[in-house]
Amino acid sequence: MRVPQNSIIKTFTALVVCFTIFANISIAQVRGDGSKEAPIIRTTEAPTPVPISGNPRCSDYGYDGEIKFDYATDSTPRGGVFPFTAGDENGVLRTYGGSVPENPNLFLTINSTGSVMSSWSIGPLNQIDRLITAVLVKGGANANGYFYPNGSIGDNGPFTTPGGAFGISHLSFCFDASGGPSSAPATIAGRVLNTNGRGLIGTTMILTNAITGEIYSTTTNSLGYYMFEGIPSAEFYILSASQRGVTFFESQKTFTLEEDLAGLDFVAASTSSKK
């Protein structure tokens, strides 16, 4: 059942969100120039790359927008923190296009060498107005495409050119608008189990809207089931499970809620006898 209104915690800054629920999100760090880096939000390992001939563009796939990075030389640093705007600094040309307006307060963090991108993320959370739908990694005559059908706000690599044979000549991040008026509310349900298939009672389930920062919480019942009702759809969520003395094979799931979603199960890898 959905938590009553007075138990819903409103989180207004990405820093609070980071401290309260995300063990695997880096806190925004202050750089030497006084600006803040976007938090690195890691979801899953990179999707399987799709080889693409030539020079693909995000518009080829019908996405709302694209931010593209072209590098002046092979030695130009590929990594950094960049706003979602057009620009040209330090040998990195940013080209911005599409129907989604530029957002100078939203940043893309890229961790990369000349031939491999190890991770990327967008933030801060309270500025997210789009989801990344594809990453196009170009090198040599062709490219690799990494696609996110449900959208993403961050991921681990490796992200490489085809076969890893070439350095990265340019990167394109495709995106669709998100964070607008929500669609009809939806229900999220699942179960927390041990390796024997038995439900775990009392597991705390935290659901966070990564766009607005709103947090919902509930606990599993005597059979290990949990449910959130009346959750706004068309939003990107992070769902985590925690229980004292319990470790999970996967303690966090990320997804875009399009409609009622069932079967989001968590499995405990081990449990402690101490309570």
C-alpha positions as a Markdown table, in Angstrom:
| # | Residue | x | y | z |
|---|---|---|---|---|
| 1 | Met | 0.0 | 0.0 | 0.0 |
| 2 | Arg | 1.2 | 3.6 | -0.6 |
| 3 | Val | 2.6 | 5.4 | 2.3 |
| 4 | Pro | 0.3 | 8.2 | 3.7 |
| 5 | Gln | 1.1 | 11.7 | 2.5 |
| 6 | Asn | 2.7 | 12.8 | 5.8 |
| 7 | Ser | 5.3 | 10.0 | 5.5 |
| 8 | Ile | 6.5 | 11.1 | 2.1 |
| 9 | Ile | 9.8 | 12.8 | 2.3 |
| 10 | Lys | 10.4 | 15.7 | -0.1 |
| 11 | Thr | 14.1 | 15.9 | -1.1 |
| 12 | Phe | 14.9 | 19.3 | -2.6 |
| 13 | Thr | 18.6 | 18.8 | -3.3 |
| 14 | Ala | 20.7 | 16.1 | -4.9 |
| 15 | Leu | 23.0 | 16.1 | -1.9 |
| 16 | Val | 20.3 | 15.0 | 0.5 |
| 17 | Val | 19.3 | 12.3 | -1.9 |
| 18 | Cys | 22.9 | 11.1 | -2.1 |
| 19 | Phe | 23.3 | 10.9 | 1.7 |
| 20 | Thr | 20.0 | 9.2 | 2.4 |
| 21 | Ile | 19.8 | 6.4 | -0.1 |
| 22 | Phe | 22.5 | 6.0 | -2.7 |
| 23 | Ala | 25.5 | 4.2 | -1.5 |
| 24 | Asn | 26.8 | 4.0 | -5.1 |
| 25 | Ile | 26.3 | 7.7 | -6.1 |
| 26 | Ser | 29.3 | 10.0 | -5.7 |
| 27 | Ile | 28.6 | 13.2 | -3.9 |
| 28 | Ala | 28.9 | 16.3 | -6.0 |
| 29 | Gln | 32.5 | 17.4 | -5.7 |
| 30 | Val | 33.8 | 21.0 | -5.8 |
| 31 | Arg | 36.4 | 21.6 | -8.5 |
| 32 | Gly | 39.2 | 24.0 | -8.3 |
| 33 | Asp | 37.2 | 26.7 | -10.1 |
| 34 | Gly | 34.5 | 26.5 | -7.4 |
| 35 | Ser | 31.9 | 24.8 | -9.6 |
| 36 | Lys | 30.4 | 21.5 | -8.7 |
| 37 | Glu | 30.7 | 18.2 | -10.6 |
| 38 | Ala | 27.5 | 16.3 | -11.4 |
| 39 | Pro | 27.0 | 13.2 | -9.2 |
| 40 | Ile | 27.9 | 9.9 | -10.9 |
| 41 | Ile | 24.8 | 7.7 | -10.8 |
| 42 | Arg | 25.7 | 4.2 | -11.7 |
| 43 | Thr | 22.9 | 1.9 | -12.9 |
| 44 | Thr | 24.1 | -1.3 | -14.7 |
| 45 | Glu | 27.0 | -2.3 | -16.9 |
| 46 | Ala | 26.9 | -0.9 | -20.3 |
| 47 | Pro | 24.4 | -2.3 | -22.8 |
| 48 | Thr | 25.6 | -4.6 | -25.5 |
| 49 | Pro | 27.1 | -2.4 | -28.2 |
| 50 | Val | 25.4 | -2.3 | -31.6 |
| 51 | Pro | 27.8 | -1.8 | -34.6 |
| 52 | Ile | 26.7 | 1.2 | -36.8 |
| 53 | Ser | 28.2 | 2.1 | -40.1 |
| 54 | Gly | 29.4 | 5.6 | -40.9 |
| 55 | Asn | 28.5 | 8.6 | -38.8 |
| 56 | Pro | 25.2 | 8.0 | -36.9 |
| 57 | Arg | 23.2 | 10.9 | -35.5 |
| 58 | Cys | 20.5 | 10.8 | -32.8 |
| 59 | Ser | 17.9 | 12.1 | -35.3 |
| 60 | Asp | 18.4 | 8.9 | -37.3 |
| 61 | Tyr | 16.6 | 7.1 | -34.4 |
| 62 | Gly | 13.9 | 9.7 | -33.8 |
| 63 | Tyr | 15.3 | 11.0 | -30.4 |
| 64 | Asp | 14.3 | 14.5 | -29.2 |
| 65 | Gly | 17.9 | 15.8 | -28.9 |
| 66 | Glu | 21.6 | 15.3 | -29.1 |
| 67 | Ile | 24.7 | 16.7 | -27.5 |
| 68 | Lys | 27.8 | 15.7 | -29.5 |
| 69 | Phe | 31.5 | 16.0 | -28.5 |
| 70 | Asp | 34.2 | 16.4 | -31.2 |
| 71 | Tyr | 37.8 | 16.3 | -30.1 |
| 72 | Ala | 40.5 | 18.4 | -31.8 |
| 73 | Thr | 43.4 | 16.0 | -31.4 |
| 74 | Asp | 44.1 | 12.4 | -30.3 |
| 75 | Ser | 45.6 | 13.8 | -27.1 |
| 76 | Thr | 42.6 | 16.1 | -26.2 |
| 77 | Pro | 41.1 | 14.9 | -22.9 |
| 78 | Arg | 37.8 | 13.0 | -23.4 |
| 79 | Gly | 36.7 | 13.3 | -19.8 |
| 80 | Gly | 35.2 | 16.2 | -17.9 |
| 81 | Val | 32.0 | 17.9 | -16.7 |
| 82 | Phe | 30.0 | 19.7 | -19.4 |
| 83 | Pro | 26.7 | 21.6 | -19.4 |
| 84 | Phe | 23.9 | 20.7 | -21.7 |
| 85 | Thr | 24.7 | 23.6 | -24.1 |
| 86 | Ala | 26.7 | 24.2 | -27.2 |
| 87 | Gly | 30.3 | 25.3 | -26.6 |
| 88 | Asp | 33.9 | 25.0 | -27.6 |
| 89 | Glu | 36.5 | 24.8 | -24.8 |
| 90 | Asn | 40.0 | 23.2 | -24.5 |
| 91 | Gly | 39.8 | 21.4 | -27.8 |
| 92 | Val | 36.3 | 19.9 | -27.2 |
| 93 | Leu | 33.6 | 21.1 | -29.5 |
| 94 | Arg | 30.1 | 20.6 | -28.1 |
| 95 | Thr | 27.3 | 20.6 | -30.7 |
| 96 | Tyr | 23.7 | 20.8 | -29.3 |
| 97 | Gly | 20.5 | 20.1 | -31.3 |
| 98 | Gly | 17.0 | 18.9 | -31.1 |
| 99 | Ser | 13.6 | 20.0 | -29.7 |
| 100 | Val | 14.7 | 20.1 | -26.0 |
| 101 | Pro | 16.0 | 23.5 | -24.9 |
| 102 | Glu | 19.6 | 23.8 | -23.7 |
| 103 | Asn | 19.9 | 23.5 | -19.9 |
| 104 | Pro | 23.1 | 25.2 | -18.5 |
| 105 | Asn | 22.3 | 24.0 | -15.0 |
| 106 | Leu | 22.3 | 20.3 | -16.0 |
| 107 | Phe | 25.7 | 18.7 | -16.4 |
| 108 | Leu | 27.1 | 15.6 | -18.1 |
| 109 | Thr | 30.0 | 13.9 | -16.4 |
| 110 | Ile | 32.2 | 11.8 | -18.6 |
| 111 | Asn | 35.0 | 9.6 | -17.3 |
| 112 | Ser | 37.1 | 8.6 | -20.3 |
| 113 | Thr | 40.6 | 8.0 | -21.8 |
| 114 | Gly | 41.3 | 8.4 | -25.5 |
| 115 | Ser | 40.0 | 4.9 | -26.4 |
| 116 | Val | 37.5 | 3.9 | -23.6 |
| 117 | Met | 34.8 | 5.7 | -21.8 |
| 118 | Ser | 34.5 | 4.1 | -18.3 |
| 119 | Ser | 31.3 | 5.9 | -17.1 |
| 120 | Trp | 28.9 | 8.8 | -17.6 |
| 121 | Ser | 26.2 | 10.5 | -15.7 |
| 122 | Ile | 23.9 | 13.5 | -15.7 |
| 123 | Gly | 23.0 | 15.7 | -12.7 |
| 124 | Pro | 22.2 | 17.2 | -10.3 |
| 125 | Leu | 19.0 | 15.3 | -9.8 |
| 126 | Asn | 16.9 | 18.4 | -9.3 |
| 127 | Gln | 17.8 | 19.6 | -12.7 |
| 128 | Ile | 17.1 | 16.5 | -14.7 |
| 129 | Asp | 14.6 | 17.3 | -17.5 |
| 130 | Arg | 15.6 | 14.5 | -20.0 |
| 131 | Leu | 16.8 | 10.9 | -20.0 |
| 132 | Ile | 19.7 | 9.6 | -22.1 |
| 133 | Thr | 18.4 | 7.1 | -24.6 |
| 134 | Ala | 21.6 | 6.2 | -26.5 |
| 135 | Val | 25.3 | 6.8 | -26.5 |
| 136 | Leu | 27.1 | 6.8 | -29.9 |
| 137 | Val | 30.8 | 6.1 | -29.7 |
| 138 | Lys | 32.6 | 6.9 | -32.9 |
| 139 | Gly | 36.1 | 5.9 | -34.0 |
| 140 | Gly | 37.5 | 5.1 | -37.4 |
| 141 | Ala | 35.0 | 4.6 | -40.1 |
| 142 | Asn | 32.2 | 3.3 | -37.9 |
| 143 | Ala | 30.6 | 3.6 | -34.4 |
| 144 | Asn | 29.2 | 1.6 | -31.5 |
| 145 | Gly | 25.7 | 2.4 | -30.3 |
| 146 | Tyr | 24.7 | 1.8 | -26.7 |
| 147 | Phe | 20.9 | 2.0 | -26.4 |
| 148 | Tyr | 18.6 | 2.6 | -23.3 |
| 149 | Pro | 15.0 | 1.8 | -24.3 |
| 150 | Asn | 13.7 | 3.1 | -21.0 |
| 151 | Gly | 16.2 | 6.0 | -20.6 |
| 152 | Ser | 19.0 | 6.3 | -18.1 |
| 153 | Ile | 20.7 | 9.0 | -16.0 |
| 154 | Gly | 24.1 | 7.2 | -15.7 |
| 155 | Asp | 26.0 | 4.0 | -16.4 |
| 156 | Asn | 29.3 | 2.2 | -16.1 |
| 157 | Gly | 31.3 | 1.1 | -19.1 |
| 158 | Pro | 33.3 | 0.1 | -20.8 |
| 159 | Phe | 32.1 | 2.0 | -23.8 |
| 160 | Thr | 34.4 | 1.6 | -26.8 |
| 161 | Thr | 34.7 | 2.1 | -30.6 |
| 162 | Pro | 34.0 | -1.1 | -32.7 |
| 163 | Gly | 36.4 | -3.7 | -31.6 |
| 164 | Gly | 38.3 | -1.2 | -29.5 |
| 165 | Ala | 40.6 | -0.8 | -32.5 |
| 166 | Phe | 40.4 | 3.0 | -32.7 |
| 167 | Gly | 40.4 | 5.9 | -30.3 |
| 168 | Ile | 37.2 | 7.9 | -29.7 |
| 169 | Ser | 36.9 | 10.6 | -32.3 |
| 170 | His | 33.5 | 11.8 | -31.1 |
| 171 | Leu | 30.7 | 11.0 | -28.6 |
| 172 | Ser | 27.0 | 11.7 | -29.0 |
| 173 | Phe | 24.5 | 11.5 | -26.2 |
| 174 | Cys | 20.9 | 11.1 | -27.4 |
| 175 | Phe | 18.1 | 12.1 | -25.1 |
| 176 | Asp | 14.3 | 12.4 | -24.8 |
| 177 | Ala | 12.5 | 15.0 | -22.7 |
| 178 | Ser | 11.3 | 13.8 | -19.3 |
| 179 | Gly | 10.0 | 15.3 | -16.1 |
| 180 | Gly | 6.9 | 17.0 | -17.6 |
| 181 | Pro | 3.3 | 16.4 | -16.5 |
| 182 | Ser | 2.9 | 12.9 | -15.2 |
| 183 | Ser | 0.6 | 10.4 | -16.7 |
| 184 | Ala | -1.9 | 8.3 | -14.8 |
| 185 | Pro | -0.7 | 6.9 | -11.5 |
| 186 | Ala | 0.6 | 3.3 | -11.5 |
| 187 | Thr | 1.4 | 0.5 | -9.0 |
| 188 | Ile | 4.8 | -1.1 | -8.4 |
| 189 | Ala | 4.9 | -4.5 | -6.7 |
| 190 | Gly | 7.3 | -7.3 | -6.1 |
| 191 | Arg | 8.7 | -9.6 | -3.5 |
| 192 | Val | 11.9 | -10.0 | -1.4 |
| 193 | Leu | 13.1 | -13.6 | -1.2 |
| 194 | Asn | 16.0 | -15.7 | 0.2 |
| 195 | Thr | 17.8 | -18.2 | -2.0 |
| 196 | Asn | 15.4 | -20.9 | -0.9 |
| 197 | Gly | 12.4 | -18.9 | -2.3 |
| 198 | Arg | 11.0 | -17.9 | 1.0 |
| 199 | Gly | 9.8 | -14.4 | 1.6 |
| 200 | Leu | 11.6 | -12.0 | 3.9 |
| 201 | Ile | 9.5 | -10.0 | 6.3 |
| 202 | Gly | 10.4 | -6.4 | 7.3 |
| 203 | Thr | 12.6 | -5.4 | 4.4 |
| 204 | Thr | 12.6 | -1.7 | 3.9 |
| 205 | Met | 11.8 | -0.7 | 0.3 |
| 206 | Ile | 12.7 | 2.9 | -0.8 |
| 207 | Leu | 11.4 | 4.3 | -4.0 |
| 208 | Thr | 12.9 | 7.5 | -5.3 |
| 209 | Asn | 11.7 | 9.7 | -8.1 |
| 210 | Ala | 15.1 | 10.6 | -9.7 |
| 211 | Ile | 13.5 | 13.6 | -11.4 |
| 212 | Thr | 11.8 | 15.3 | -8.5 |
| 213 | Gly | 13.6 | 13.8 | -5.5 |
| 214 | Glu | 10.3 | 12.6 | -3.9 |
| 215 | Ile | 10.8 | 9.5 | -1.8 |
| 216 | Tyr | 8.3 | 6.7 | -0.9 |
| 217 | Ser | 8.9 | 3.9 | 1.6 |
| 218 | Thr | 7.2 | 0.7 | 2.7 |
| 219 | Thr | 8.2 | -2.7 | 4.2 |
| 220 | Thr | 7.6 | -6.2 | 3.1 |
| 221 | Asn | 4.8 | -8.2 | 4.7 |
| 222 | Ser | 5.0 | -11.7 | 6.3 |
| 223 | Leu | 5.3 | -13.3 | 2.9 |
| 224 | Gly | 7.9 | -10.9 | 1.6 |
| 225 | Tyr | 5.6 | -8.9 | -0.7 |
| 226 | Tyr | 5.6 | -5.1 | -1.1 |
| 227 | Met | 3.5 | -2.7 | -3.0 |
| 228 | Phe | 3.5 | 1.0 | -3.9 |
| 229 | Glu | 0.2 | 2.5 | -5.2 |
| 230 | Gly | -0.6 | 5.8 | -6.8 |
| 231 | Ile | 2.9 | 6.4 | -8.1 |
| 232 | Pro | 3.2 | 9.0 | -10.9 |
| 233 | Ser | 4.2 | 7.4 | -14.2 |
| 234 | Ala | 6.3 | 8.7 | -17.0 |
| 235 | Glu | 9.1 | 9.3 | -14.5 |
| 236 | Phe | 12.5 | 7.7 | -13.8 |
| 237 | Tyr | 12.7 | 5.8 | -10.5 |
| 238 | Ile | 15.4 | 4.1 | -8.3 |
| 239 | Leu | 14.1 | 1.3 | -6.1 |
| 240 | Ser | 16.3 | -0.1 | -3.3 |
| 241 | Ala | 16.0 | -2.8 | -0.7 |
| 242 | Ser | 17.7 | -2.9 | 2.7 |
| 243 | Gln | 17.4 | -5.0 | 5.9 |
| 244 | Arg | 19.7 | -5.3 | 8.8 |
| 245 | Gly | 22.0 | -8.3 | 8.5 |
| 246 | Val | 21.0 | -9.0 | 4.9 |
| 247 | Thr | 23.0 | -8.5 | 1.7 |
| 248 | Phe | 21.3 | -8.7 | -1.7 |
| 249 | Phe | 22.5 | -9.9 | -5.1 |
| 250 | Glu | 21.1 | -6.7 | -6.4 |
| 251 | Ser | 20.0 | -4.1 | -3.9 |
| 252 | Gln | 18.9 | -1.4 | -6.3 |
| 253 | Lys | 16.9 | -1.3 | -9.6 |
| 254 | Thr | 16.4 | 1.6 | -11.9 |
| 255 | Phe | 13.5 | 2.0 | -14.4 |
| 256 | Thr | 11.1 | 4.4 | -16.1 |
| 257 | Leu | 7.6 | 3.8 | -14.9 |
| 258 | Glu | 5.3 | 3.6 | -17.9 |
| 259 | Glu | 2.4 | 1.6 | -16.4 |
| 260 | Asp | 1.7 | -0.9 | -13.6 |
| 261 | Leu | 4.8 | -2.8 | -12.9 |
| 262 | Ala | 4.9 | -6.2 | -11.1 |
| 263 | Gly | 7.6 | -8.8 | -10.4 |
| 264 | Leu | 10.3 | -6.4 | -9.2 |
| 265 | Asp | 11.8 | -9.1 | -7.0 |
| 266 | Phe | 14.9 | -8.9 | -4.8 |
| 267 | Val | 16.9 | -11.9 | -3.7 |
| 268 | Ala | 19.0 | -12.0 | -0.5 |
| 269 | Ala | 22.5 | -13.4 | -1.1 |
| 270 | Ser | 23.0 | -14.0 | 2.6 |
| 271 | Thr | 21.4 | -13.3 | 6.0 |
| 272 | Ser | 23.0 | -12.9 | 9.4 |
| 273 | Ser | 21.7 | -14.8 | 12.4 |
| 274 | Lys | 22.1 | -11.6 | 14.5 |
| 275 | Lys | 19.2 | -9.3 | 14.5 |
